[in-house]
């Protein structure tokens, strides 16, 4: 099946970057706690035309107000509807008569709520289909776009730096983002009765500003959409874009909650897992895992194999790593003779050099020298695909004799020179400044735990080779 992705972009672009937007239900109330979409839009730096629509007012926030969408003199790219559900069908009809092709319905309480809501939804969707109109929602925050300074959110979100991530979700929860997950664009499809996950994935696939697509999904509202989802993700992957999926409704209780939240049909979990394996999408199950997987995919080079070398200050970390490597199907690199020789020369004669490598005894002869020598050796080792460091971070002044000085300097100098991922698990209370320095180094990722580190390696490693029985 050939999909016209350019056509999808043409249809969805007004939701992300409209030249003009009408806000039906605009209010003069402003300030904290009033959830004023128009106020948010202005403060976010939107440069297009804004048309407030509310028969109660002649002016809203310094702009002329209109009694209806049809009264607006110029063309309208996007209409945002935030009024009681009973009058939504009449507003959609006005939009159709005006020639509007893109509508966001913030209002909730339609087919997911009761029979009356379903009748209202059927009524406005009939009008929309006949008019060739696309609808996002209902029950949605709409869209958010840090690249072009547009938001339809009634929750104020401040301008910030962003990564090349496109989000499609069924909740406003993800609009706030997370400390290590700073998306560029987001669309909350809500009940997804028209524009849905598949449309959004196709849109992001064509967007040159987006390198990673995150999908939060409760279920599909339209029959047969599962197959389209597979094809959309497969095409995104073919175009070199990673797809991360957070699918909820794993249990029977969760699936019932999905029906009450968005009215969509949750896909049986084992079936969905199989779908994701087919298309090589990454599944996450909580916010922390999302941030970990997203960061690993964006920041680290891909591994050629699954062989890990570990440098550690603590023998116990090596034991933990053995368990984590087995859990995620990663291998321990057989270090070359050259690597072993370089590390052994700086280590006590009684210390056997294996993998994981305990470099702590070797620090006694000079921490800077040991850190640099050991890291350079494993990065240059052709048997090594990825490097893990479990290192102690401390206030150097308290360790005048042996300190850990030199570890950040060695990583900053060496990691960017090699096309191999370096993951650091810092240990110690006083690590804020050092952690920040590490996070700014090319090819380096900082993880909170040994297990997180191996999860990150598994994401950037090639698939495990399945040996036939």
C-alpha positions as CSV (number, residue, x, y, z in Angstrom):
1,X,0.0,0.0,0.0
2,X,1.4,3.4,-1.1
3,X,0.6,6.3,1.3
4,X,0.8,9.9,0.2
5,X,2.9,11.2,3.1
6,X,3.0,14.7,1.5
7,X,-0.8,14.7,1.6
8,X,-0.7,13.8,5.3
9,X,1.7,16.6,6.0
10,X,-0.5,19.1,4.1
11,X,-3.5,18.0,6.2
12,X,-1.7,18.1,9.6
13,X,0.6,21.1,9.2
14,X,-2.2,23.5,10.2
15,X,-2.5,21.8,13.5
16,X,1.2,22.4,14.3
17,X,1.9,25.7,12.5
18,X,-1.2,27.5,11.4
19,X,-1.1,30.9,9.8
20,X,-4.2,31.9,11.7
21,X,-6.2,30.3,14.5
22,X,-9.7,31.0,15.9
23,X,-10.4,30.2,19.5
24,X,-14.1,29.4,20.2
25,X,-14.8,30.0,23.8
26,X,-12.0,32.6,24.3
27,X,-12.1,34.3,27.7
28,X,-11.0,37.6,29.1
29,X,-9.9,36.0,32.3
30,X,-6.1,35.9,32.6
31,X,-3.4,35.0,35.0
32,X,-2.4,31.9,37.0
33,X,-5.0,29.2,37.3
34,X,-7.5,30.4,34.6
35,X,-6.2,28.0,31.8
36,X,-6.5,30.6,29.1
37,X,-5.4,29.1,25.7
38,X,-5.2,32.5,24.1
39,X,-3.0,34.0,26.8
40,X,-0.7,30.9,26.5
41,X,-0.5,31.3,22.8
42,X,0.4,34.9,22.9
43,X,3.0,34.5,25.7
44,X,4.5,31.5,23.8
45,X,5.4,33.8,20.9
46,X,2.9,32.8,18.2
47,X,3.2,35.3,15.3
48,X,0.1,34.3,13.3
49,X,-3.4,35.8,13.4
50,X,-5.5,35.1,16.4
51,X,-9.3,35.4,16.3
52,X,-11.2,35.1,19.6
53,X,-14.7,33.9,19.2
54,X,-17.2,34.5,22.0
55,X,-20.6,36.4,21.7
56,X,-20.1,37.7,25.2
57,X,-17.2,40.1,24.3
58,X,-16.3,42.7,21.7
59,X,-12.6,42.3,22.6
60,X,-10.4,39.7,24.2
61,X,-6.8,40.4,25.3
62,X,-6.6,43.4,23.0
63,X,-8.0,41.6,20.0
64,X,-11.4,42.1,18.3
65,X,-13.8,39.3,19.3
66,X,-16.3,37.7,16.9
67,X,-19.7,36.2,17.6
68,X,-19.1,33.2,15.4
69,X,-16.4,31.7,13.2
70,X,-18.3,32.8,10.1
71,X,-17.9,36.5,11.0
72,X,-14.1,36.3,10.8
73,X,-13.1,38.3,7.7
74,X,-10.0,36.4,6.7
75,X,-9.2,32.8,6.1
76,X,-8.8,30.6,9.2
77,X,-6.3,27.7,9.2
78,X,-7.3,26.2,12.5
79,X,-10.2,26.4,14.9
80,X,-9.9,25.5,18.5
81,X,-13.2,24.6,20.2
82,X,-13.4,24.8,24.0
83,X,-17.2,25.1,24.8
84,X,-19.9,22.9,26.3
85,X,-20.5,19.6,24.4
86,X,-24.1,20.4,23.4
87,X,-23.1,23.2,21.0
88,X,-20.0,21.6,19.5
89,X,-22.0,20.2,16.5
90,X,-23.2,23.7,15.6
91,X,-19.7,25.2,15.9
92,X,-18.3,22.4,13.6
93,X,-21.1,23.3,11.1
94,X,-20.0,26.9,11.2
95,X,-16.4,25.9,10.5
96,X,-17.6,23.8,7.5
97,X,-19.5,26.7,6.1
98,X,-16.5,29.0,6.6
99,X,-14.3,26.5,4.7
100,X,-12.1,25.6,7.7
101,X,-10.3,22.2,7.2
102,X,-8.6,21.8,10.6
103,X,-10.4,21.7,14.0
104,X,-9.2,20.8,17.5
105,X,-12.0,19.8,19.9
106,X,-10.9,20.3,23.5
107,X,-14.3,19.5,24.9
108,X,-14.8,16.1,26.5
109,X,-17.9,14.0,27.2
110,X,-18.7,12.4,23.9
111,X,-18.8,8.7,22.8
112,X,-16.5,7.8,25.7
113,X,-19.0,9.2,28.2
114,X,-22.6,8.2,27.4
115,X,-25.2,7.7,24.6
116,X,-26.0,11.4,24.4
117,X,-22.3,12.1,23.9
118,X,-22.1,9.5,21.1
119,X,-25.1,11.1,19.3
120,X,-23.4,14.5,19.4
121,X,-20.1,13.0,18.2
122,X,-21.8,11.3,15.3
123,X,-23.5,14.5,14.4
124,X,-20.4,16.7,14.1
125,X,-18.3,13.9,12.5
126,X,-20.9,13.6,9.7
127,X,-20.5,17.3,9.0
128,X,-16.7,17.1,9.2
129,X,-16.5,14.1,6.8
130,X,-18.7,15.8,4.2
131,X,-16.6,19.0,4.4
132,X,-13.3,17.2,4.1
133,X,-12.4,18.5,7.6
134,X,-9.7,16.9,9.9
135,X,-10.4,16.8,13.6
136,X,-8.0,16.3,16.5
137,X,-9.8,15.1,19.7
138,X,-12.2,15.4,21.3
139,X,-10.8,15.4,24.9
140,X,-7.4,16.8,24.0
141,X,-4.8,19.5,24.6
142,X,-4.3,19.6,20.9
143,X,-0.8,20.4,19.7
144,X,2.4,21.9,21.0
145,X,5.3,23.1,18.8
146,X,8.5,24.5,20.2
147,X,10.1,24.9,16.7
148,X,7.5,27.3,15.4
149,X,6.2,28.8,18.7
150,X,2.6,27.4,18.6
151,X,0.5,25.9,21.3
152,X,-3.2,25.0,21.7
153,X,-2.7,24.0,25.3
154,X,-4.7,25.6,28.0
155,X,-1.9,24.5,30.4
156,X,0.9,27.1,30.3
157,X,4.2,25.6,29.1
158,X,7.3,27.8,29.0
159,X,9.7,28.0,26.1
160,X,12.7,25.8,26.5
161,X,15.4,23.9,24.6
162,X,14.2,20.8,22.8
163,X,15.5,17.7,21.2
164,X,14.4,16.4,17.7
165,X,11.5,14.3,19.2
166,X,7.9,14.2,17.9
167,X,5.3,13.0,20.4
168,X,1.9,11.5,19.7
169,X,-0.1,10.7,22.8
170,X,-3.6,10.2,24.2
171,X,-3.1,12.4,27.2
172,X,-1.9,15.9,28.1
173,X,0.4,14.3,30.7
174,X,3.3,14.1,28.2
175,X,2.9,17.8,27.2
176,X,4.9,18.8,30.3
177,X,7.8,16.6,29.3
178,X,10.5,15.3,31.6
179,X,14.0,16.4,32.6
180,X,15.7,14.1,30.1
181,X,12.8,14.1,27.5
182,X,12.4,17.5,25.9
183,X,10.3,17.0,22.8
184,X,10.1,19.5,19.9
185,X,6.5,18.8,18.8
186,X,3.6,17.0,20.4
187,X,0.0,16.1,19.5
188,X,-2.6,14.8,21.9
189,X,-5.0,12.8,19.7
190,X,-7.4,12.4,22.6
191,X,-10.3,10.1,21.7
192,X,-8.6,9.8,18.2
193,X,-12.0,9.7,16.3
194,X,-10.3,11.2,13.2
195,X,-6.6,12.2,13.4
196,X,-4.8,9.4,15.2
197,X,-1.5,7.8,15.9
198,X,-1.0,6.6,12.4
199,X,-1.5,10.1,10.9
200,X,0.9,11.6,13.4
201,X,3.6,9.0,12.8
202,X,3.3,9.7,9.1
203,X,3.5,13.4,9.6
204,X,6.7,13.1,11.8
205,X,8.2,10.7,9.2
206,X,8.2,13.5,6.7
207,X,9.4,16.2,9.2
208,X,13.2,16.9,8.8
209,X,13.3,18.4,12.3
210,X,12.2,15.1,13.9
211,X,14.6,12.2,14.4
212,X,12.8,10.2,17.1
213,X,9.0,9.5,17.4
214,X,7.4,8.7,20.7
215,X,4.0,7.1,20.7
216,X,1.8,6.8,23.8
217,X,-1.1,4.7,22.9
218,X,-4.2,3.4,24.7
219,X,-6.0,1.9,21.7
220,X,-7.3,2.4,18.2
221,X,-10.7,4.1,17.6
222,X,-11.0,3.0,14.0
223,X,-11.2,-0.7,12.9
224,X,-8.2,-2.2,11.1
225,X,-5.9,0.6,12.2
226,X,-3.4,-1.9,13.7
227,X,-2.2,-2.8,10.2
228,X,-1.8,0.8,9.3
229,X,0.1,1.4,12.5
230,X,2.6,-1.4,11.6
231,X,3.1,0.1,8.1
232,X,3.6,3.6,9.5
233,X,6.2,2.6,12.0
234,X,8.0,0.4,9.4
235,X,8.2,3.4,7.0
236,X,9.5,5.7,9.8
237,X,12.2,3.1,10.6
238,X,13.0,2.8,6.9
239,X,13.6,6.6,6.9
240,X,16.0,6.3,9.7
241,X,13.7,7.4,12.6
242,X,13.6,5.6,15.9
243,X,10.1,4.8,17.3
244,X,9.5,4.4,21.0
245,X,6.2,3.1,22.2
246,X,4.5,3.4,25.6
247,X,1.4,1.2,25.3
248,X,-0.9,1.1,28.3
249,X,-3.8,-1.3,29.1
250,X,-1.7,-4.4,29.7
251,X,-4.2,-5.8,32.1
252,X,-7.9,-6.4,32.0
253,X,-8.3,-3.6,34.5
254,X,-6.1,-1.3,32.4
255,X,-8.1,-2.1,29.3
256,X,-11.4,-1.1,31.1
257,X,-9.7,2.2,32.2
258,X,-8.8,2.9,28.6
259,X,-12.5,2.6,27.5
260,X,-13.5,5.1,30.2
261,X,-10.7,7.5,29.4
262,X,-10.7,7.8,25.6
263,X,-13.3,5.2,24.5
264,X,-10.7,3.5,22.3
265,X,-10.2,-0.2,22.0
266,X,-7.1,-1.4,23.8
267,X,-5.1,-4.0,21.9
268,X,-4.3,-7.3,23.7
269,X,-0.9,-6.9,25.1
270,X,0.8,-10.0,23.7
271,X,-0.4,-9.2,20.3
272,X,1.0,-5.7,20.6
273,X,4.3,-6.9,21.7
274,X,4.5,-9.1,18.6
275,X,3.7,-6.1,16.5
276,X,6.5,-4.0,18.0
277,X,9.0,-6.8,17.4
278,X,8.0,-7.0,13.8
279,X,8.8,-3.4,13.2
280,X,11.7,-3.1,15.6
281,X,10.1,-0.4,17.7
282,X,11.3,0.1,21.3
283,X,8.7,-0.5,24.1
284,X,8.9,1.3,27.4
285,X,6.7,0.9,30.5
286,X,7.3,4.0,32.6
287,X,8.6,7.6,32.4
288,X,12.1,6.7,33.6
289,X,12.5,4.0,31.0
290,X,11.3,6.4,28.4
291,X,13.9,9.0,29.3
292,X,16.6,6.4,29.3
293,X,15.8,4.8,26.0
294,X,15.2,8.2,24.3
295,X,18.5,9.6,25.6
296,X,20.5,6.5,24.5
297,X,19.1,6.6,21.0
298,X,19.7,10.3,20.6
299,X,23.1,10.6,22.2
300,X,25.0,7.3,21.7
301,X,26.5,5.8,18.5
302,X,25.1,2.5,17.5
303,X,27.1,-0.6,18.5
304,X,28.5,-2.9,15.8
305,X,28.1,-5.9,18.2
306,X,26.9,-6.7,21.7
307,X,30.3,-7.0,23.5
308,X,30.8,-4.8,26.5
309,X,34.0,-3.8,28.4
310,X,33.6,-2.5,32.0
311,X,36.0,-0.3,34.0
312,X,35.1,-0.1,37.6
313,X,36.3,1.3,41.0
314,X,34.2,-1.3,42.8
315,X,34.3,-5.1,42.5
316,X,30.7,-5.2,43.6
317,X,29.7,-3.2,40.5
318,X,31.2,-5.9,38.4
319,X,29.1,-8.6,40.0
320,X,25.9,-6.5,39.5
321,X,26.9,-6.0,35.9
322,X,27.2,-9.7,35.3
323,X,23.6,-10.2,36.2
324,X,22.4,-7.2,34.1
325,X,24.3,-8.3,31.0
326,X,22.7,-11.7,31.1
327,X,19.2,-10.1,31.6
328,X,19.6,-7.9,28.5
329,X,21.4,-10.5,26.4
330,X,24.7,-8.6,26.2
331,X,28.1,-10.2,26.0
332,X,31.4,-9.6,27.8
333,X,34.2,-8.7,25.5
334,X,37.3,-10.9,25.4
335,X,39.9,-8.1,25.9
336,X,42.9,-8.3,23.5
337,X,46.4,-9.0,24.8
338,X,47.3,-5.4,24.0
339,X,44.5,-4.1,26.2
340,X,45.3,-6.4,29.1
341,X,49.1,-5.5,28.8
342,X,48.4,-1.8,29.0
343,X,46.2,-2.1,32.1
344,X,48.4,-4.7,33.8
345,X,51.5,-2.4,33.5
346,X,49.7,0.1,35.8
347,X,48.2,-2.4,38.2
348,X,49.6,-4.3,41.2
349,X,51.3,-7.6,40.1
350,X,48.9,-9.7,42.2
351,X,45.8,-8.3,40.4
352,X,44.4,-10.5,37.6
353,X,43.0,-8.5,34.7
354,X,39.7,-9.7,33.4
355,X,36.5,-8.1,32.3
356,X,35.0,-6.3,34.2
357,X,38.3,-4.6,35.0
358,X,38.8,-3.4,38.5
359,X,41.0,-0.3,38.0
360,X,40.9,0.9,41.6
361,X,44.1,-0.7,42.8
362,X,45.9,0.8,39.8
363,X,44.8,4.3,40.8
364,X,47.3,4.2,43.6
365,X,50.0,4.8,41.1
366,X,48.4,7.8,39.6
367,X,44.6,8.2,39.0
368,X,44.9,10.4,35.9
369,X,47.3,8.1,34.2
370,X,45.3,4.9,35.0
371,X,42.0,6.4,33.9
372,X,43.3,7.5,30.6
373,X,45.4,4.4,29.9
374,X,42.5,2.0,30.7
375,X,39.8,3.9,28.8
376,X,42.0,4.4,25.7
377,X,42.9,0.7,25.7
378,X,39.3,-0.6,25.7
379,X,38.1,2.1,23.2
380,X,40.8,1.0,20.8
381,X,40.1,-2.7,21.4
382,X,38.5,-4.2,18.3
383,X,36.8,-6.8,20.5
384,X,34.9,-4.1,22.4
385,X,31.6,-2.6,21.1
386,X,30.6,-0.5,24.1
387,X,32.3,0.7,27.3
388,X,30.8,1.0,30.8
389,X,32.4,2.9,33.6
390,X,31.3,2.6,37.2
391,X,33.3,5.3,38.9
392,X,33.3,7.1,42.2
393,X,32.7,10.8,42.2
394,X,34.0,12.7,45.1
395,X,35.2,16.1,46.2
396,X,38.8,15.9,45.1
397,X,40.1,18.0,48.0
398,X,39.1,15.2,50.4
399,X,41.2,12.6,48.5
400,X,44.7,14.2,48.3
401,X,46.5,10.9,48.1
402,X,44.6,8.8,45.6
403,X,41.6,11.1,44.5
404,X,39.6,10.3,41.4
405,X,41.0,13.2,39.5
406,X,41.4,12.5,35.8
407,X,38.3,10.5,35.1
408,X,36.3,13.3,33.6
409,X,39.3,14.6,31.7
410,X,40.1,11.2,30.3
411,X,36.5,10.7,29.1
412,X,36.2,14.2,27.7
413,X,39.4,13.7,25.7
414,X,38.9,10.2,24.5
415,X,35.2,9.4,24.1
416,X,34.6,11.8,21.2
417,X,37.4,10.3,19.2
418,X,35.9,6.8,18.9
419,X,32.6,5.8,17.4
420,X,31.7,3.7,20.5
421,X,29.2,4.4,23.2
422,X,30.6,5.2,26.7
423,X,28.1,4.9,29.6
424,X,29.0,6.2,33.0
425,X,27.3,5.2,36.3
426,X,28.6,7.7,38.8
427,X,28.7,6.7,42.5
428,X,28.8,9.2,45.4
429,X,26.8,12.0,47.0
430,X,28.7,15.0,45.6
431,X,28.3,14.4,41.9
432,X,26.1,17.2,40.5
433,X,28.8,19.3,38.8
434,X,30.7,16.3,37.6
435,X,27.6,14.6,36.3
436,X,26.7,17.7,34.3
437,X,30.2,17.8,32.8
438,X,29.9,14.1,31.8
439,X,26.5,14.7,30.2
440,X,27.9,17.3,27.9
441,X,30.5,15.0,26.3
442,X,30.0,13.5,22.9
443,X,29.2,9.7,22.8
444,X,28.7,9.7,26.6
445,X,25.5,8.8,28.5
446,X,25.1,9.0,32.3
447,X,22.9,6.4,33.9
448,X,21.7,6.0,37.5
449,X,22.2,2.3,37.8
450,X,24.2,-0.6,36.4
451,X,20.9,-2.1,35.2
452,X,19.9,1.1,33.4
453,X,23.3,1.1,31.7
454,X,22.8,-2.4,30.2
455,X,19.2,-1.5,29.2
456,X,20.7,1.5,27.3
457,X,23.3,-0.7,25.7
458,X,20.6,-3.2,24.6
459,X,18.8,-0.4,22.8
460,X,21.7,0.7,20.6
461,X,23.0,-2.9,20.1
462,X,22.2,-5.0,17.0
463,X,19.5,-7.6,17.5
464,X,20.5,-10.8,19.1
465,X,21.3,-13.6,16.7
466,X,18.8,-16.4,17.2
467,X,20.5,-19.8,16.8
468,X,18.1,-22.4,15.3
469,X,17.5,-25.4,17.6
